[in-house]
């Protein structure tokens, strides 16, 4: 992609109402544009990152056995009346009446709709276990939307819903998603700690938030340092394996500010392992038994032929929110530092003299060879001054910068810079490409 033909509206300064680092950098780097309070247009660079995050989430859901579908954003109010949540949910729900006076709502979540889909098609325990997920835009009318995509009104979310014949098998489903979430966030370069959470308006008696540690996080969290250092659990989703993952992680203390018990923290955690930090919620999972299946009559015939209300759970990931969380956890004074897996481009090729035929030919050669190797390349072929090009490359956070200029080319070298560390290498173009494509 040639930068001269790309749409990348860089801002020298963030608007004054952008209070946190991720919001400031997303605006400055041309990832988003605010259209209304808590509602954003996703510009090309931001959309590339959003799609990469979305794909990682999708792949890990499928790996854990979930099946993708897509539900509409508008839902019938009558479904929510069946579950008893229509009046209880509160002003965050955007209620709509269409031209035929039908009452609708812009979905903030999908427990009712997925239960309706399930009860219409699944009649036997032989179709269980089942986990259905989708990745969809949602709307919650926050009283005070702020912090950019961290607390917006319109947001992209992955929500999954499990259906099981009894509590024991439902808890296996819960543990599978618990494990899948740890794998998901690790692939994005994040250290996510599961913490026992309040079930809130979703309901149920078992819930965990997944918190990413970041100095600029929205709330204070307390946990055993060992939880941060644990590697991703891997792809064994057998009941025994996921139970072991759940037991290992929940045996150690971890709590948000609202759930924190100072005495328990001191009793359960060695002093050297007590970690107090700031955190950002990026995922939330729930087991709520028959909370929705009972009032909505979602039943299957059991092995004995008797109709049984299914046990359910729901599992959310804030896909658009994750961009903000990643930036909060990975940035410096010069801009964003994207982890490789979610970066909008793998490498930016910087042409220091666009009107020099030899330099341009070398840049074109590098771009062709990198793209042939499967790399996403941004080619800065603009006539901007070198300092401006370097500043832009640092701001947008592409993991590698390959700089080609007349002086270096005459000496047979180019400069390769790793954005995360700032390390620079002067090597031949062939060696630079070999390193980038290894």
C-alpha positions as a Markdown table, in Angstrom:
| # | Residue | x | y | z |
|---|---|---|---|---|
| 1 | Unk | 0.0 | 0.0 | 0.0 |
| 2 | Unk | 1.5 | 3.3 | -1.1 |
| 3 | Unk | 1.1 | 6.0 | 1.6 |
| 4 | Unk | 0.7 | 8.6 | -1.1 |
| 5 | Unk | -2.6 | 6.9 | -2.1 |
| 6 | Unk | -3.7 | 5.8 | 1.3 |
| 7 | Unk | -6.1 | 7.7 | 3.6 |
| 8 | Unk | -4.2 | 8.3 | 6.8 |
| 9 | Unk | -5.3 | 11.6 | 8.4 |
| 10 | Unk | -2.5 | 12.2 | 11.0 |
| 11 | Unk | -3.2 | 14.9 | 13.7 |
| 12 | Unk | -0.3 | 16.8 | 15.2 |
| 13 | Unk | -2.2 | 17.1 | 18.5 |
| 14 | Unk | -5.1 | 15.2 | 20.0 |
| 15 | Unk | -8.3 | 17.1 | 20.8 |
| 16 | Unk | -8.4 | 18.5 | 24.3 |
| 17 | Unk | -11.3 | 16.2 | 25.3 |
| 18 | Unk | -9.2 | 13.0 | 24.7 |
| 19 | Unk | -8.3 | 12.2 | 28.3 |
| 20 | Unk | -6.5 | 8.9 | 28.1 |
| 21 | Unk | -3.5 | 7.7 | 26.0 |
| 22 | Unk | -5.3 | 5.3 | 23.8 |
| 23 | Unk | -8.0 | 7.8 | 22.9 |
| 24 | Unk | -5.3 | 10.4 | 22.1 |
| 25 | Unk | -3.2 | 8.1 | 20.0 |
| 26 | Unk | -6.2 | 6.6 | 18.1 |
| 27 | Unk | -7.2 | 10.1 | 17.1 |
| 28 | Unk | -3.7 | 11.3 | 16.3 |
| 29 | Unk | -2.8 | 8.2 | 14.3 |
| 30 | Unk | -5.9 | 8.4 | 12.2 |
| 31 | Unk | -7.5 | 5.2 | 13.4 |
| 32 | Unk | -10.9 | 6.7 | 14.3 |
| 33 | Unk | -13.0 | 9.8 | 14.0 |
| 34 | Unk | -15.7 | 10.7 | 16.4 |
| 35 | Unk | -19.2 | 11.2 | 14.9 |
| 36 | Unk | -21.2 | 11.6 | 18.1 |
| 37 | Unk | -20.7 | 11.0 | 21.8 |
| 38 | Unk | -19.3 | 7.5 | 22.1 |
| 39 | Unk | -19.8 | 6.7 | 18.4 |
| 40 | Unk | -16.8 | 6.5 | 16.0 |
| 41 | Unk | -16.1 | 6.0 | 12.4 |
| 42 | Unk | -13.3 | 3.4 | 11.9 |
| 43 | Unk | -10.8 | 4.8 | 9.4 |
| 44 | Unk | -8.7 | 2.5 | 7.2 |
| 45 | Unk | -5.7 | 2.0 | 9.6 |
| 46 | Unk | -8.0 | 1.4 | 12.6 |
| 47 | Unk | -10.2 | -1.0 | 10.6 |
| 48 | Unk | -7.2 | -3.1 | 9.7 |
| 49 | Unk | -6.3 | -3.5 | 13.3 |
| 50 | Unk | -9.9 | -4.2 | 14.2 |
| 51 | Unk | -10.2 | -6.9 | 11.6 |
| 52 | Unk | -7.0 | -8.6 | 12.8 |
| 53 | Unk | -8.3 | -8.6 | 16.4 |
| 54 | Unk | -11.6 | -9.9 | 15.2 |
| 55 | Unk | -10.0 | -12.8 | 13.3 |
| 56 | Unk | -7.9 | -13.9 | 16.3 |
| 57 | Unk | -11.0 | -13.9 | 18.5 |
| 58 | Unk | -12.9 | -15.9 | 15.8 |
| 59 | Unk | -10.1 | -18.5 | 15.4 |
| 60 | Unk | -9.9 | -19.1 | 19.1 |
| 61 | Unk | -13.6 | -19.5 | 19.5 |
| 62 | Unk | -13.7 | -22.1 | 16.6 |
| 63 | Unk | -10.7 | -23.9 | 18.1 |
| 64 | Unk | -12.6 | -24.2 | 21.4 |
| 65 | Unk | -15.6 | -25.7 | 19.6 |
| 66 | Unk | -17.9 | -22.8 | 19.2 |
| 67 | Unk | -20.0 | -22.3 | 16.0 |
| 68 | Unk | -20.4 | -18.9 | 14.3 |
| 69 | Unk | -23.7 | -17.4 | 13.2 |
| 70 | Unk | -24.9 | -13.8 | 13.0 |
| 71 | Unk | -27.9 | -12.3 | 14.7 |
| 72 | Unk | -29.6 | -8.9 | 13.8 |
| 73 | Unk | -28.8 | -5.8 | 15.8 |
| 74 | Unk | -32.6 | -5.0 | 16.2 |
| 75 | Unk | -34.5 | -7.3 | 18.6 |
| 76 | Unk | -38.2 | -7.6 | 19.5 |
| 77 | Unk | -39.1 | -6.2 | 22.8 |
| 78 | Unk | -41.4 | -9.1 | 23.4 |
| 79 | Unk | -38.4 | -11.5 | 23.7 |
| 80 | Unk | -37.0 | -9.4 | 26.5 |
| 81 | Unk | -40.4 | -9.3 | 28.2 |
| 82 | Unk | -40.4 | -13.1 | 28.2 |
| 83 | Unk | -37.2 | -13.2 | 30.1 |
| 84 | Unk | -38.2 | -10.4 | 32.4 |
| 85 | Unk | -35.4 | -8.1 | 31.5 |
| 86 | Unk | -37.1 | -5.5 | 29.3 |
| 87 | Unk | -38.1 | -3.2 | 32.1 |
| 88 | Unk | -35.3 | -4.1 | 34.4 |
| 89 | Unk | -32.4 | -3.4 | 32.0 |
| 90 | Unk | -32.5 | 0.4 | 32.4 |
| 91 | Unk | -31.9 | 3.5 | 30.3 |
| 92 | Unk | -28.8 | 2.0 | 28.7 |
| 93 | Unk | -31.1 | 0.1 | 26.3 |
| 94 | Unk | -32.1 | 2.1 | 23.2 |
| 95 | Unk | -35.8 | 1.4 | 22.7 |
| 96 | Unk | -37.3 | 1.9 | 19.2 |
| 97 | Unk | -40.8 | 1.8 | 17.7 |
| 98 | Unk | -41.1 | 1.1 | 14.0 |
| 99 | Unk | -43.8 | 2.5 | 11.6 |
| 100 | Unk | -46.2 | -0.3 | 12.5 |
| 101 | Unk | -45.9 | 0.5 | 16.2 |
| 102 | Unk | -43.9 | -2.6 | 16.9 |
| 103 | Unk | -41.6 | -2.2 | 19.9 |
| 104 | Unk | -37.9 | -3.0 | 19.1 |
| 105 | Unk | -34.6 | -2.4 | 20.8 |
| 106 | Unk | -31.0 | -2.0 | 19.6 |
| 107 | Unk | -29.4 | -5.0 | 21.2 |
| 108 | Unk | -27.0 | -4.5 | 24.0 |
| 109 | Unk | -26.6 | -8.3 | 24.3 |
| 110 | Unk | -28.3 | -11.4 | 22.9 |
| 111 | Unk | -29.3 | -13.9 | 25.6 |
| 112 | Unk | -33.0 | -13.7 | 24.7 |
| 113 | Unk | -32.5 | -13.9 | 20.9 |
| 114 | Unk | -30.1 | -16.8 | 21.0 |
| 115 | Unk | -32.5 | -18.7 | 23.4 |
| 116 | Unk | -35.3 | -18.1 | 21.0 |
| 117 | Unk | -33.2 | -19.5 | 18.1 |
| 118 | Unk | -32.2 | -22.5 | 20.2 |
| 119 | Unk | -35.7 | -23.4 | 21.3 |
| 120 | Unk | -36.9 | -23.2 | 17.7 |
| 121 | Unk | -34.5 | -25.9 | 16.4 |
| 122 | Unk | -33.0 | -28.0 | 19.2 |
| 123 | Unk | -35.2 | -30.6 | 20.8 |
| 124 | Unk | -32.9 | -33.4 | 22.0 |
| 125 | Unk | -30.0 | -33.7 | 24.4 |
| 126 | Unk | -28.2 | -35.5 | 21.6 |
| 127 | Unk | -27.6 | -32.1 | 20.0 |
| 128 | Unk | -25.7 | -30.9 | 23.1 |
| 129 | Unk | -23.3 | -29.5 | 24.1 |
| 130 | Unk | -23.7 | -26.5 | 21.8 |
| 131 | Unk | -21.9 | -23.2 | 21.8 |
| 132 | Unk | -23.0 | -20.5 | 19.3 |
| 133 | Unk | -21.2 | -17.2 | 18.8 |
| 134 | Unk | -21.2 | -14.1 | 16.7 |
| 135 | Unk | -19.2 | -10.9 | 16.3 |
| 136 | Unk | -21.6 | -8.0 | 16.0 |
| 137 | Unk | -22.0 | -4.2 | 16.6 |
| 138 | Unk | -24.0 | -3.4 | 19.8 |
| 139 | Unk | -25.3 | -0.3 | 21.4 |
| 140 | Unk | -25.6 | 0.7 | 25.1 |
| 141 | Unk | -26.6 | 4.3 | 25.8 |
| 142 | Unk | -24.0 | 5.1 | 28.4 |
| 143 | Unk | -24.8 | 8.1 | 30.5 |
| 144 | Unk | -21.2 | 9.4 | 30.2 |
| 145 | Unk | -19.4 | 7.9 | 27.2 |
| 146 | Unk | -15.7 | 8.7 | 27.5 |
| 147 | Unk | -12.2 | 7.4 | 27.0 |
| 148 | Unk | -12.8 | 6.8 | 23.3 |
| 149 | Unk | -13.5 | 3.2 | 22.4 |
| 150 | Unk | -12.9 | 2.1 | 26.0 |
| 151 | Unk | -16.3 | 3.3 | 27.0 |
| 152 | Unk | -18.3 | 4.1 | 23.9 |
| 153 | Unk | -22.0 | 3.6 | 23.1 |
| 154 | Unk | -21.6 | 1.7 | 19.9 |
| 155 | Unk | -19.0 | -1.2 | 20.0 |
| 156 | Unk | -18.0 | -4.4 | 18.3 |
| 157 | Unk | -18.4 | -7.4 | 20.6 |
| 158 | Unk | -18.0 | -11.2 | 20.3 |
| 159 | Unk | -20.7 | -12.9 | 22.3 |
| 160 | Unk | -21.0 | -16.6 | 22.7 |
| 161 | Unk | -23.7 | -18.7 | 24.3 |
| 162 | Unk | -23.4 | -22.3 | 25.6 |
| 163 | Unk | -26.3 | -24.8 | 26.0 |
| 164 | Unk | -25.9 | -27.9 | 28.1 |
| 165 | Unk | -28.1 | -30.6 | 29.6 |
| 166 | Unk | -27.1 | -30.0 | 33.2 |
| 167 | Unk | -24.9 | -27.9 | 35.5 |
| 168 | Unk | -21.9 | -30.3 | 35.4 |
| 169 | Unk | -21.6 | -30.1 | 31.6 |
| 170 | Unk | -22.4 | -26.4 | 31.6 |
| 171 | Unk | -19.4 | -25.8 | 33.9 |
| 172 | Unk | -17.2 | -27.7 | 31.4 |
| 173 | Unk | -18.4 | -25.3 | 28.7 |
| 174 | Unk | -17.6 | -22.4 | 31.0 |
| 175 | Unk | -14.1 | -23.8 | 31.6 |
| 176 | Unk | -13.5 | -24.2 | 27.9 |
| 177 | Unk | -14.3 | -20.5 | 27.3 |
| 178 | Unk | -12.2 | -19.6 | 30.3 |
| 179 | Unk | -9.3 | -21.4 | 28.6 |
| 180 | Unk | -10.0 | -20.0 | 25.2 |
| 181 | Unk | -9.9 | -16.5 | 26.5 |
| 182 | Unk | -6.5 | -16.9 | 28.0 |
| 183 | Unk | -5.3 | -18.2 | 24.6 |
| 184 | Unk | -7.0 | -15.3 | 22.8 |
| 185 | Unk | -5.4 | -12.5 | 24.7 |
| 186 | Unk | -2.0 | -14.1 | 24.8 |
| 187 | Unk | -2.0 | -14.2 | 20.9 |
| 188 | Unk | -2.5 | -10.5 | 21.0 |
| 189 | Unk | 0.5 | -9.9 | 23.2 |
| 190 | Unk | -1.6 | -9.2 | 26.3 |
| 191 | Unk | -1.3 | -10.5 | 29.9 |
| 192 | Unk | -4.9 | -11.1 | 30.9 |
| 193 | Unk | -5.7 | -12.1 | 34.4 |
| 194 | Unk | -9.1 | -13.8 | 35.2 |
| 195 | Unk | -10.8 | -12.2 | 38.2 |
| 196 | Unk | -14.0 | -13.3 | 40.0 |
| 197 | Unk | -16.7 | -10.7 | 39.1 |
| 198 | Unk | -20.2 | -9.6 | 39.9 |
| 199 | Unk | -22.8 | -11.0 | 37.5 |
| 200 | Unk | -24.7 | -7.7 | 37.1 |
| 201 | Unk | -27.7 | -7.6 | 34.8 |
| 202 | Unk | -26.7 | -10.7 | 32.9 |
| 203 | Unk | -27.4 | -12.8 | 36.0 |
| 204 | Unk | -26.2 | -16.1 | 37.3 |
| 205 | Unk | -23.9 | -17.1 | 40.1 |
| 206 | Unk | -20.5 | -17.6 | 38.4 |
| 207 | Unk | -18.6 | -14.9 | 36.5 |
| 208 | Unk | -15.1 | -13.9 | 35.7 |
| 209 | Unk | -13.7 | -10.7 | 34.2 |
| 210 | Unk | -10.5 | -10.9 | 32.2 |
| 211 | Unk | -8.3 | -7.9 | 33.1 |
| 212 | Unk | -5.3 | -6.6 | 31.1 |
| 213 | Unk | -2.7 | -4.9 | 33.3 |
| 214 | Unk | -1.8 | -1.4 | 32.1 |
| 215 | Unk | -0.4 | 1.6 | 34.0 |
| 216 | Unk | -3.2 | 3.8 | 32.6 |
| 217 | Unk | -5.9 | 1.2 | 33.4 |
| 218 | Unk | -9.4 | 2.3 | 34.4 |
| 219 | Unk | -9.5 | 0.6 | 37.8 |
| 220 | Unk | -7.2 | -0.8 | 40.5 |
| 221 | Unk | -6.8 | -4.6 | 40.7 |
| 222 | Unk | -5.1 | -6.9 | 43.1 |
| 223 | Unk | -3.6 | -10.3 | 42.2 |
| 224 | Unk | -1.0 | -12.9 | 42.7 |
| 225 | Unk | 2.0 | -12.1 | 40.5 |
| 226 | Unk | 2.2 | -15.7 | 39.4 |
| 227 | Unk | -1.0 | -15.2 | 37.4 |
| 228 | Unk | 0.7 | -12.6 | 35.2 |
| 229 | Unk | 3.6 | -14.9 | 34.5 |
| 230 | Unk | 1.6 | -18.0 | 33.5 |
| 231 | Unk | 1.8 | -18.9 | 29.8 |
| 232 | Unk | -1.2 | -19.5 | 27.7 |
| 233 | Unk | -2.8 | -22.9 | 28.5 |
| 234 | Unk | -2.8 | -24.2 | 24.9 |
| 235 | Unk | -5.3 | -26.2 | 22.8 |
| 236 | Unk | -6.2 | -29.1 | 25.0 |
| 237 | Unk | -10.0 | -28.6 | 25.6 |
| 238 | Unk | -10.7 | -32.0 | 27.2 |
| 239 | Unk | -12.9 | -31.6 | 30.3 |
| 240 | Unk | -9.9 | -32.7 | 32.5 |
| 241 | Unk | -7.5 | -30.2 | 30.9 |
| 242 | Unk | -9.9 | -27.1 | 31.1 |
| 243 | Unk | -10.8 | -28.0 | 34.7 |
| 244 | Unk | -7.1 | -28.0 | 35.5 |
| 245 | Unk | -6.6 | -24.6 | 33.9 |
| 246 | Unk | -9.6 | -23.2 | 35.8 |
| 247 | Unk | -8.4 | -24.7 | 39.1 |
| 248 | Unk | -4.8 | -23.4 | 38.7 |
| 249 | Unk | -5.9 | -19.9 | 37.9 |
| 250 | Unk | -8.6 | -19.5 | 40.4 |
| 251 | Unk | -6.6 | -21.0 | 43.3 |
| 252 | Unk | -4.6 | -17.8 | 43.3 |
| 253 | Unk | -6.0 | -14.4 | 44.6 |
| 254 | Unk | -7.2 | -12.0 | 42.0 |
| 255 | Unk | -9.8 | -9.3 | 42.5 |
| 256 | Unk | -11.0 | -6.0 | 41.1 |
| 257 | Unk | -11.4 | -3.0 | 43.4 |
| 258 | Unk | -15.1 | -3.7 | 43.9 |
| 259 | Unk | -14.5 | -7.4 | 44.9 |
| 260 | Unk | -11.2 | -6.8 | 46.8 |
| 261 | Unk | -10.8 | -8.3 | 50.3 |
| 262 | Unk | -7.6 | -6.9 | 51.8 |
| 263 | Unk | -7.4 | -9.5 | 54.6 |
| 264 | Unk | -7.9 | -12.4 | 52.2 |
| 265 | Unk | -5.2 | -10.9 | 49.9 |
| 266 | Unk | -2.7 | -10.9 | 52.7 |
| 267 | Unk | -3.7 | -14.3 | 53.9 |
| 268 | Unk | -3.7 | -16.1 | 50.6 |
| 269 | Unk | -0.8 | -14.4 | 48.8 |
| 270 | Unk | 2.9 | -14.3 | 49.8 |
| 271 | Unk | 4.1 | -10.7 | 50.3 |
| 272 | Unk | 6.6 | -11.0 | 47.4 |
| 273 | Unk | 3.8 | -12.1 | 45.0 |
| 274 | Unk | 1.2 | -9.4 | 46.0 |
| 275 | Unk | 0.7 | -7.2 | 42.9 |
| 276 | Unk | -1.4 | -4.0 | 42.9 |
| 277 | Unk | -1.8 | -2.5 | 39.5 |
| 278 | Unk | -4.2 | -0.8 | 37.2 |
| 279 | Unk | -6.4 | -2.9 | 34.9 |
| 280 | Unk | -8.7 | -2.8 | 31.9 |
| 281 | Unk | -11.6 | -5.3 | 31.4 |
| 282 | Unk | -11.5 | -6.9 | 27.9 |
| 283 | Unk | -13.6 | -10.0 | 28.4 |
| 284 | Unk | -16.4 | -11.2 | 30.7 |
| 285 | Unk | -17.9 | -14.7 | 31.0 |
| 286 | Unk | -21.0 | -15.9 | 32.9 |
| 287 | Unk | -22.7 | -19.2 | 33.9 |
| 288 | Unk | -26.3 | -18.6 | 34.7 |
| 289 | Unk | -28.0 | -21.9 | 34.6 |
| 290 | Unk | -31.7 | -21.8 | 33.7 |
| 291 | Unk | -32.2 | -18.0 | 34.1 |
| 292 | Unk | -33.3 | -17.6 | 30.5 |
| 293 | Unk | -34.2 | -21.1 | 29.5 |
| 294 | Unk | -36.8 | -21.4 | 32.3 |
| 295 | Unk | -39.0 | -18.4 | 31.5 |
| 296 | Unk | -38.5 | -18.8 | 27.8 |
| 297 | Unk | -39.2 | -22.6 | 27.9 |
| 298 | Unk | -36.0 | -23.7 | 26.1 |
| 299 | Unk | -36.1 | -27.4 | 26.8 |
| 300 | Unk | -34.7 | -30.6 | 25.3 |
| 301 | Unk | -35.8 | -34.2 | 25.7 |
| 302 | Unk | -33.3 | -35.8 | 28.1 |
| 303 | Unk | -32.0 | -39.4 | 27.9 |
| 304 | Unk | -35.1 | -40.5 | 29.8 |
| 305 | Unk | -37.4 | -38.7 | 27.4 |
| 306 | Unk | -38.4 | -36.1 | 30.0 |
| 307 | Unk | -38.1 | -32.4 | 28.8 |
| 308 | Unk | -35.4 | -30.6 | 30.7 |
| 309 | Unk | -34.5 | -26.9 | 30.8 |
| 310 | Unk | -31.1 | -26.3 | 29.4 |
| 311 | Unk | -28.3 | -24.8 | 31.4 |
| 312 | Unk | -26.7 | -21.7 | 29.7 |
| 313 | Unk | -23.6 | -19.5 | 29.8 |
| 314 | Unk | -22.6 | -16.4 | 27.9 |
| 315 | Unk | -19.1 | -15.1 | 27.0 |
| 316 | Unk | -18.2 | -11.7 | 25.8 |
| 317 | Unk | -15.1 | -10.1 | 24.4 |
| 318 | Unk | -14.9 | -6.3 | 23.7 |
| 319 | Unk | -13.4 | -6.5 | 20.2 |
| 320 | Unk | -13.3 | -2.8 | 19.5 |
| 321 | Unk | -12.4 | -2.1 | 23.2 |
| 322 | Unk | -9.3 | -4.3 | 22.7 |
| 323 | Unk | -7.7 | -1.7 | 20.5 |
| 324 | Unk | -7.7 | 0.8 | 23.3 |
| 325 | Unk | -6.5 | -1.8 | 25.8 |
| 326 | Unk | -3.6 | -2.9 | 23.6 |
| 327 | Unk | -2.5 | 0.7 | 23.1 |
| 328 | Unk | -2.8 | 1.5 | 26.9 |
| 329 | Unk | -0.6 | -1.5 | 27.5 |
| 330 | Unk | 1.9 | -0.9 | 24.6 |
| 331 | Unk | 2.9 | 2.6 | 23.8 |
| 332 | Unk | 5.7 | 5.1 | 24.4 |
| 333 | Unk | 6.1 | 8.9 | 24.1 |
| 334 | Unk | 6.4 | 8.6 | 20.3 |
| 335 | Unk | 3.2 | 6.7 | 19.7 |
| 336 | Unk | 1.7 | 3.2 | 19.5 |
| 337 | Unk | 3.7 | 0.0 | 19.6 |
| 338 | Unk | 1.5 | -2.7 | 18.0 |
| 339 | Unk | 2.2 | -6.4 | 18.9 |
| 340 | Unk | 3.0 | -8.2 | 15.6 |
| 341 | Unk | -0.2 | -10.2 | 15.5 |
| 342 | Unk | -2.6 | -7.2 | 15.4 |
| 343 | Unk | -0.4 | -4.6 | 13.7 |
| 344 | Unk | -2.1 | -2.9 | 10.7 |
| 345 | Unk | 1.0 | -3.5 | 8.6 |
| 346 | Unk | 4.0 | -5.8 | 9.3 |
| 347 | Unk | 6.6 | -3.3 | 7.9 |
| 348 | Unk | 6.7 | 0.3 | 6.7 |
| 349 | Unk | 9.2 | 0.9 | 3.9 |
| 350 | Unk | 10.5 | 4.5 | 4.1 |
| 351 | Unk | 11.8 | 6.2 | 1.0 |
| 352 | Unk | 14.1 | 9.0 | 2.1 |
| 353 | Unk | 14.3 | 10.6 | -1.4 |
| 354 | Unk | 11.2 | 9.9 | -3.5 |
| 355 | Unk | 12.6 | 11.7 | -6.5 |
| 356 | Unk | 15.8 | 9.6 | -6.6 |
| 357 | Unk | 15.4 | 6.8 | -9.2 |
| 358 | Unk | 17.9 | 4.4 | -7.5 |
| 359 | Unk | 16.3 | 4.8 | -4.1 |
| 360 | Unk | 12.8 | 4.4 | -5.5 |
| 361 | Unk | 13.8 | 1.3 | -7.4 |
| 362 | Unk | 15.3 | -0.3 | -4.3 |
| 363 | Unk | 12.1 | 0.5 | -2.3 |
| 364 | Unk | 9.9 | -0.9 | -5.0 |
| 365 | Unk | 12.0 | -4.1 | -5.1 |
| 366 | Unk | 11.8 | -4.4 | -1.3 |
| 367 | Unk | 8.0 | -3.9 | -1.4 |
| 368 | Unk | 7.5 | -6.5 | -4.1 |
| 369 | Unk | 9.7 | -9.1 | -2.3 |
| 370 | Unk | 8.1 | -8.5 | 1.1 |
| 371 | Unk | 4.6 | -8.8 | -0.3 |
| 372 | Unk | 5.5 | -12.0 | -2.2 |
| 373 | Unk | 6.6 | -13.4 | 1.2 |
| 374 | Unk | 3.1 | -12.7 | 2.5 |
| 375 | Unk | 3.9 | -9.5 | 4.4 |
| 376 | Unk | 1.5 | -6.5 | 4.7 |
| 377 | Unk | 3.6 | -3.5 | 3.6 |
| 378 | Unk | 3.0 | 0.2 | 3.9 |
| 379 | Unk | 5.3 | 2.1 | 1.5 |
| 380 | Unk | 6.0 | 5.7 | 2.4 |
| 381 | Unk | 6.6 | 7.2 | -1.0 |
| 382 | Unk | 5.5 | 10.7 | -0.1 |
| 383 | Unk | 7.7 | 13.8 | -0.4 |
| 384 | Unk | 7.5 | 14.5 | 3.3 |
| 385 | Unk | 10.8 | 15.4 | 5.0 |
| 386 | Unk | 12.6 | 12.5 | 6.7 |
| 387 | Unk | 11.8 | 13.7 | 10.2 |
| 388 | Unk | 8.1 | 13.7 | 9.4 |
| 389 | Unk | 8.3 | 10.2 | 7.9 |
| 390 | Unk | 10.0 | 8.8 | 11.0 |
| 391 | Unk | 7.5 | 10.5 | 13.3 |
| 392 | Unk | 4.6 | 9.1 | 11.4 |
| 393 | Unk | 6.1 | 5.6 | 11.4 |
| 394 | Unk | 6.6 | 5.7 | 15.1 |
| 395 | Unk | 3.2 | 7.2 | 15.8 |
| 396 | Unk | 1.2 | 4.5 | 13.9 |
| 397 | Unk | 3.3 | 1.8 | 15.5 |
| 398 | Unk | 4.2 | -0.6 | 12.6 |
| 399 | Unk | 6.5 | -3.3 | 14.1 |
| 400 | Unk | 9.3 | -2.9 | 11.6 |
| 401 | Unk | 10.7 | 0.2 | 9.7 |
| 402 | Unk | 12.9 | -0.4 | 6.7 |
| 403 | Unk | 14.5 | 2.9 | 5.7 |
| 404 | Unk | 16.2 | 3.3 | 2.3 |
| 405 | Unk | 18.1 | 6.5 | 1.4 |
| 406 | Unk | 20.7 | 7.6 | -1.1 |
| 407 | Unk | 23.7 | 7.7 | 1.3 |
| 408 | Unk | 23.1 | 4.2 | 2.7 |
| 409 | Unk | 22.3 | 2.8 | -0.7 |
| 410 | Unk | 25.7 | 4.1 | -2.0 |
| 411 | Unk | 27.3 | 2.2 | 0.8 |
| 412 | Unk | 25.3 | -0.9 | 0.2 |
| 413 | Unk | 23.2 | -0.7 | 3.3 |
| 414 | Unk | 19.7 | 0.1 | 4.5 |
| 415 | Unk | 18.4 | 0.7 | 8.1 |
| 416 | Unk | 16.1 | -1.7 | 9.8 |
| 417 | Unk | 14.4 | -0.6 | 13.0 |
| 418 | Unk | 12.4 | -2.6 | 15.5 |
| 419 | Unk | 9.6 | -0.3 | 16.8 |
| 420 | Unk | 9.2 | -2.0 | 20.1 |
| 421 | Unk | 12.8 | -1.8 | 21.2 |
| 422 | Unk | 14.2 | 1.0 | 19.1 |
| 423 | Unk | 17.0 | -1.2 | 18.0 |
| 424 | Unk | 18.5 | -0.2 | 14.6 |
| 425 | Unk | 20.6 | -2.3 | 12.2 |
| 426 | Unk | 22.6 | -1.2 | 9.2 |
| 427 | Unk | 22.6 | -4.2 | 6.8 |
| 428 | Unk | 22.4 | -5.0 | 3.2 |
| 429 | Unk | 18.9 | -4.9 | 1.6 |
| 430 | Unk | 19.0 | -8.7 | 1.1 |
| 431 | Unk | 19.9 | -9.3 | 4.8 |
| 432 | Unk | 17.2 | -6.9 | 5.9 |
| 433 | Unk | 14.6 | -8.7 | 3.8 |
| 434 | Unk | 15.8 | -12.1 | 5.0 |
| 435 | Unk | 15.3 | -11.0 | 8.6 |
| 436 | Unk | 11.8 | -9.6 | 7.9 |
| 437 | Unk | 10.7 | -12.8 | 6.1 |
| 438 | Unk | 12.3 | -15.3 | 8.4 |
